[in-house]
Amino acid sequence: MIEIRGLVKSFQTERGDVRAVQGLDLIVHEGEFCVLLGPSGCGKTTTLRCVAGLEKPERGEIRIGSTLVNSTDTGLFVPAELRDIGMVFQSYAVWPHMTVSQNVSFPLTYGRKRVRRHLIRDKVRHVLRLVQLDGFEDRPATDLSGGQQQRVALARALVTEPQVLLMDEPFSNLDARLRQEMRAELNALTARLEITTLFVTHDQLEALTLGDTICVMERGNVLQRGTPEEIYCSPRHPFVANFVGDMNFLEGRIVRAGQVETELGTLVCHLPPSAERDASVMLAIRPEDIAFSHEPTHENNTFPGHVVGRYFLGDSINYEIRGRGVSLIARRSRSAEVLSEEVLVQLPADSLKVFPVAGTALRDRTDLNRQPDEGDNRA
């Protein structure tokens, strides 16, 4: 388990103090694979380095398992080499003058978990078998491909059987196909070992593929924590909606219960109970949730559109559709390709996400609890 309480970390720059992490709280449960996801500069790597003991926080408390490794209240700071962690960096960080076996056995020879010499060979063979590098023990590290070198780094991190595994964008230097293979291998390996893992990435696909839990970060804070399905399907913040997956946004104003006035007309959607009339909101919808066809429909939120662009993505096709002066991106599978330029577009109410605009409040209003009149909710 990893427990972080009130973590604060700043850096001195030419422009003054930059607070990279701002009072962050986080618990990663035993055996959980937790991903810190966010853009460059959001504080995810700084958080990981504080857990590793490579950065010293100004404030906060960190526990690894039952062991307190950092407390600014008591002045406790356990250095990185004494923490029960395995660390995999973005760079492979393998020693080029050593063989694979020498790289992997280094923590067992010189680290805090040294073992007797006759046990080292068996431990190295076991962990190389886990990362599918058995038979490579005597190979010079420089003779390996990038993916194989990253496996060596992973094996070295696991050979001491640490309480937690920390990984800082370990696949970003690999090509796309190899990244996909390494994700699948890491997913299977960490699940098999049941090791608590904290993984940093800016790659949303990587986060959705690997994480049991995803923490989306911005400006040193966690904006939302949840399962991959929760983060993608039920974002609670516009930044999360925009950063994870593709999203269409529409500005609007609440006009009555369940109705928002937009450039596309008055759209029916599910408003939060605290919605207030005339409040400014942002509507969002995923490209794959937009329906469009050539057949007439009597559904709500329907309007005519014109296909102005078509973008082939392999297994799917993105369509840029313009209607009533607004451009939207809609997605269809390749087998459901649309050939006509004139379509009817429908935005399902269940798929529209509603976010308050910064500076506005959505307070309770009893007159907004009524259902809209039938016939007044067509766009």
LINGI-V466231 format. One record per backbone hydrogen bond with DSSP energy under -0.5 kcal/mol. NH is the residue of the N-H (numbers start at 0). CO is the residue of the C=O. E is the energy in kcal/mol with one decimal. If there is no record, write none. Layout:
[[NH | CO | E] [NH | CO | E]]
//
This chain:
[[1 | 27 | -2.3] [2 | 62 | -2.3] [3 | 25 | -3.5] [4 | 60 | -2.6] [6 | 23 | -2.6] [7 | 58 | -2.4] [8 | 20 | -1.8] [10 | 17 | -2.5] [12 | 15 | -1.8] [15 | 12 | -1.8] [17 | 10 | -2.8] [18 | 16 | -0.5] [19 | 8 | -1.6] [19 | 17 | -0.9] [20 | 8 | -1.9] [21 | 219 | -2.1] [22 | 6 | -0.8] [22 | 20 | -0.6] [23 | 6 | -2.2] [25 | 3 | -2.3] [27 | 1 | -3.0] [28 | 26 | -0.6] [31 | 28 | -2.3] [33 | 31 | -0.7] [33 | 196 | -3.0] [34 | 212 | -2.7] [35 | 198 | -3.0] [36 | 34 | -0.7] [36 | 214 | -2.7] [37 | 200 | -1.1] [41 | 38 | -1.6] [46 | 42 | -2.1] [47 | 43 | -2.0] [48 | 44 | -2.7] [49 | 45 | -1.9] [50 | 46 | -1.9] [51 | 47 | -2.1] [52 | 48 | -0.9] [53 | 48 | -2.5] [54 | 48 | -1.3] [56 | 54 | -0.6] [57 | 7 | -2.2] [58 | 7 | -1.5] [60 | 4 | -2.1] [61 | 69 | -2.3] [62 | 2 | -2.6] [63 | 66 | -2.6] [64 | 0 | -3.8] [64 | 62 | -0.5] [66 | 63 | -1.8] [67 | 65 | -0.5] [68 | 61 | -2.3] [68 | 66 | -0.6] [69 | 61 | -1.5] [70 | 75 | -2.5] [71 | 59 | -2.1] [74 | 70 | -1.3] [75 | 70 | -1.3] [77 | 68 | -3.0] [78 | 76 | -0.5] [79 | 52 | -0.7] [81 | 78 | -1.8] [82 | 79 | -1.5] [84 | 82 | -2.0] [85 | 163 | -1.8] [87 | 165 | -2.5] [95 | 93 | -0.6] [97 | 94 | -1.6] [99 | 138 | -2.1] [100 | 136 | -2.7] [102 | 98 | -2.3] [103 | 99 | -2.4] [104 | 100 | -2.4] [105 | 101 | -0.8] [105 | 102 | -0.6] [107 | 104 | -0.8] [108 | 104 | -1.2] [108 | 105 | -0.9] [109 | 105 | -2.8] [110 | 105 | -0.6] [110 | 106 | -1.1] [113 | 110 | -0.6] [114 | 107 | -1.6] [118 | 115 | -2.0] [119 | 115 | -0.9] [119 | 116 | -0.7] [120 | 116 | -0.7] [122 | 118 | -2.0] [123 | 119 | -2.7] [124 | 120 | -2.4] [125 | 121 | -2.2] [126 | 122 | -2.3] [127 | 123 | -2.3] [128 | 124 | -1.8] [129 | 125 | -1.5] [130 | 126 | -1.5] [131 | 128 | -1.1] [132 | 127 | -3.7] [133 | 127 | -0.6] [135 | 132 | -1.9] [138 | 135 | -1.7] [140 | 97 | -2.1] [141 | 95 | -0.5] [142 | 139 | -1.9] [143 | 140 | -1.4] [148 | 144 | -2.5] [149 | 145 | -2.0] [150 | 146 | -1.5] [151 | 147 | -1.9] [152 | 148 | -2.1] [153 | 149 | -2.0] [154 | 150 | -2.7] [155 | 151 | -2.5] [156 | 152 | -1.7] [157 | 153 | -1.6] [158 | 154 | -1.6] [160 | 157 | -2.2] [162 | 83 | -0.9] [163 | 83 | -1.2] [164 | 195 | -2.8] [165 | 85 | -3.3] [166 | 197 | -2.5] [167 | 87 | -2.7] [168 | 166 | -0.8] [168 | 199 | -2.1] [171 | 168 | -1.2] [173 | 170 | -1.7] [178 | 174 | -2.6] [179 | 175 | -1.9] [180 | 176 | -1.8] [181 | 177 | -2.7] [182 | 178 | -2.3] [183 | 179 | -1.8] [184 | 180 | -2.1] [185 | 181 | -2.8] [186 | 182 | -2.7] [187 | 183 | -2.0] [188 | 184 | -2.4] [189 | 185 | -2.8] [190 | 186 | -1.6] [191 | 187 | -1.9] [192 | 188 | -2.4] [193 | 189 | -1.5] [194 | 189 | -1.1] [195 | 162 | -0.9] [196 | 31 | -2.8] [197 | 164 | -2.6] [198 | 33 | -2.8] [198 | 196 | -0.5] [199 | 166 | -3.0] [200 | 35 | -2.2] [203 | 201 | -0.7] [206 | 202 | -2.0] [207 | 203 | -2.6] [208 | 204 | -2.2] [209 | 205 | -2.3] [210 | 206 | -2.3] [211 | 32 | -2.6] [212 | 32 | -1.9] [213 | 225 | -3.2] [214 | 34 | -3.1] [215 | 213 | -0.6] [215 | 223 | -2.6] [216 | 36 | -3.2] [216 | 214 | -0.5] [217 | 220 | -2.2] [219 | 41 | -2.4] [220 | 217 | -1.5] [222 | 215 | -2.6] [222 | 220 | -0.7] [223 | 215 | -1.1] [225 | 213 | -1.9] [230 | 226 | -2.7] [231 | 227 | -2.3] [232 | 228 | -2.8] [233 | 229 | -2.0] [240 | 236 | -2.3] [241 | 237 | -2.3] [242 | 238 | -2.6] [243 | 239 | -2.2] [244 | 242 | -0.9] [247 | 284 | -2.6] [249 | 282 | -2.6] [251 | 280 | -2.4] [252 | 260 | -1.6] [253 | 278 | -2.3] [254 | 258 | -1.8] [255 | 258 | -1.2] [258 | 255 | -2.2] [259 | 266 | -2.5] [260 | 252 | -3.1] [261 | 264 | -2.2] [262 | 250 | -0.5] [264 | 261 | -1.5] [266 | 259 | -3.1] [266 | 264 | -0.6] [268 | 257 | -1.9] [269 | 348 | -0.7] [270 | 268 | -0.9] [274 | 271 | -2.1] [277 | 253 | -3.1] [278 | 275 | -1.9] [280 | 251 | -2.3] [281 | 354 | -3.2] [282 | 249 | -3.4] [283 | 352 | -2.1] [284 | 247 | -1.9] [288 | 285 | -1.3] [289 | 285 | -0.5] [289 | 286 | -1.1] [290 | 345 | -2.4] [292 | 343 | -1.8] [300 | 376 | -0.6] [302 | 344 | -2.2] [304 | 342 | -3.1] [305 | 321 | -2.2] [306 | 340 | -3.2] [307 | 305 | -0.6] [307 | 319 | -2.8] [308 | 319 | -1.2] [310 | 317 | -3.0] [311 | 309 | -0.5] [312 | 315 | -2.7] [314 | 312 | -1.1] [316 | 331 | -3.0] [317 | 310 | -2.8] [318 | 329 | -3.5] [319 | 308 | -2.3] [320 | 318 | -0.7] [320 | 327 | -3.0] [321 | 305 | -2.8] [322 | 320 | -0.5] [322 | 325 | -2.6] [325 | 322 | -1.7] [327 | 320 | -2.8] [329 | 318 | -2.7] [329 | 327 | -0.6] [330 | 286 | -2.0] [331 | 316 | -2.3] [333 | 314 | -1.6] [335 | 332 | -1.5] [336 | 333 | -1.0] [342 | 304 | -2.4] [342 | 340 | -0.5] [343 | 292 | -3.4] [344 | 302 | -3.0] [344 | 342 | -0.5] [345 | 290 | -3.4] [346 | 300 | -1.9] [347 | 288 | -0.6] [347 | 345 | -0.8] [350 | 347 | -1.3] [351 | 347 | -0.7] [351 | 348 | -0.9] [352 | 283 | -3.2] [352 | 350 | -0.5] [354 | 281 | -2.5] [356 | 279 | -1.8] [359 | 356 | -2.1] [362 | 360 | -0.7] [364 | 272 | -0.6] [367 | 364 | -1.7] [368 | 365 | -1.5] [375 | 372 | -1.9]]
//
